[in-house]
């Protein structure tokens, strides 16, 4: 309701903006289909900012890269390290709260064993 209210208020003054809002409504509000306890995590860019900071820190240590493949290797290694950390030790969202999104026990099982 709030989305429609804002769009209606802007419809005459900013038609291009309202057209964009109308087209993107579902994508912007998809987070609302997740449990409310996840909304803050979905909206946050903290994990991405932390990863970008770590890439910058390690790139500064190296200084100059001999070629593009060296950069890709460093960033790829950091991404794998981050993936392992989130998969094993720190889950961004608990499996219990995510299980409410699926009625399919096979999907729940594969998320637990992943």
C-alpha positions in Angstrom: 0.0 0.0 0.0 2.8 2.4 0.9 4.5 1.7 -2.5 1.3 2.6 -4.4 0.8 5.7 -2.3 4.3 7.0 -3.1 3.9 6.1 -6.8 0.5 7.9 -7.0 1.9 11.0 -5.3 4.7 11.2 -7.9 2.7 10.1 -10.9 2.2 13.7 -12.4 5.5 15.2 -11.4 7.8 12.3 -12.3 6.2 10.0 -14.8 9.5 8.3 -15.8 10.3 7.5 -12.2 6.8 6.1 -11.6 7.1 4.0 -14.7 10.4 2.6 -13.3 8.7 2.0 -9.9 5.8 0.2 -11.5 8.1 -2.1 -13.5 10.4 -2.9 -10.5 7.9 -3.2 -7.7 8.1 -7.0 -7.5 11.9 -7.1 -7.6 12.2 -4.5 -4.9 9.6 -6.0 -2.6 10.6 -9.7 -3.0 12.4 -9.5 0.4 9.0 -9.4 2.0 8.4 -13.0 1.1 11.2 -14.1 3.5 10.7 -14.3 7.2 10.7 -10.9 8.9 13.9 -11.8 10.9 15.8 -12.0 7.6 14.9 -8.6 6.3 17.8 -6.8 7.9 20.3 -9.3 6.5 18.8 -9.1 3.1 19.0 -5.3 3.0 22.5 -5.1 4.5 25.6 -4.9 2.3 27.9 -5.4 5.2 29.2 -8.9 4.0 30.0 -7.5 0.6 31.7 -4.4 2.0 33.7 -6.7 4.3 34.8 -8.9 1.4 35.7 -5.9 -0.8 37.8 -4.5 2.1 39.7 -7.7 2.4 40.3 -7.9 -1.3 41.6 -4.3 -1.2 43.8 -5.0 1.8 45.4 -8.1 0.2 45.8 -6.4 -3.1 47.6 -3.5 -1.4 50.0 -6.0 0.2 50.8 -7.5 -3.2 51.2 -4.0 -4.8 51.5 -4.6 -8.5 50.1 -7.6 -10.2 52.0 -9.1 -13.2 48.9 -9.8 -15.2 45.1 -10.1 -15.0 45.3 -13.8 -14.2 47.1 -13.0 -10.9 44.3 -10.7 -9.8 41.7 -13.3 -10.7 43.6 -15.9 -8.8 43.8 -13.7 -5.6 40.1 -12.7 -5.8 39.0 -16.2 -6.6 41.0 -17.6 -3.6 39.4 -15.0 -1.3 35.9 -15.8 -2.6 36.5 -19.5 -2.0 37.8 -18.7 1.5 34.7 -16.6 2.2 32.4 -19.3 0.9 34.0 -22.0 3.1 33.7 -19.7 6.1 30.0 -19.0 5.6 29.2 -22.7 4.7 31.0 -24.2 7.7 31.3 -21.8 10.6 29.0 -18.7 10.1 25.7 -19.1 8.5 24.2 -15.8 7.4 20.7 -17.1 7.9 19.8 -20.1 10.0 18.7 -23.3 8.2 15.8 -23.5 10.6 14.4 -20.1 9.6 15.0 -20.8 6.0 13.2 -24.2 6.1 10.0 -22.4 6.6 10.3 -21.2 3.0 10.1 -24.7 1.6 7.5 -27.5 2.0 9.8 -29.9 0.1 11.8 -32.0 2.6 14.3 -33.0 -0.1 15.2 -29.3 -0.5 15.5 -28.9 3.2 17.7 -31.9 3.4 20.0 -30.8 0.6 20.5 -27.4 2.3 21.5 -29.1 5.6 24.0 -31.4 3.9 25.5 -28.7 1.7 
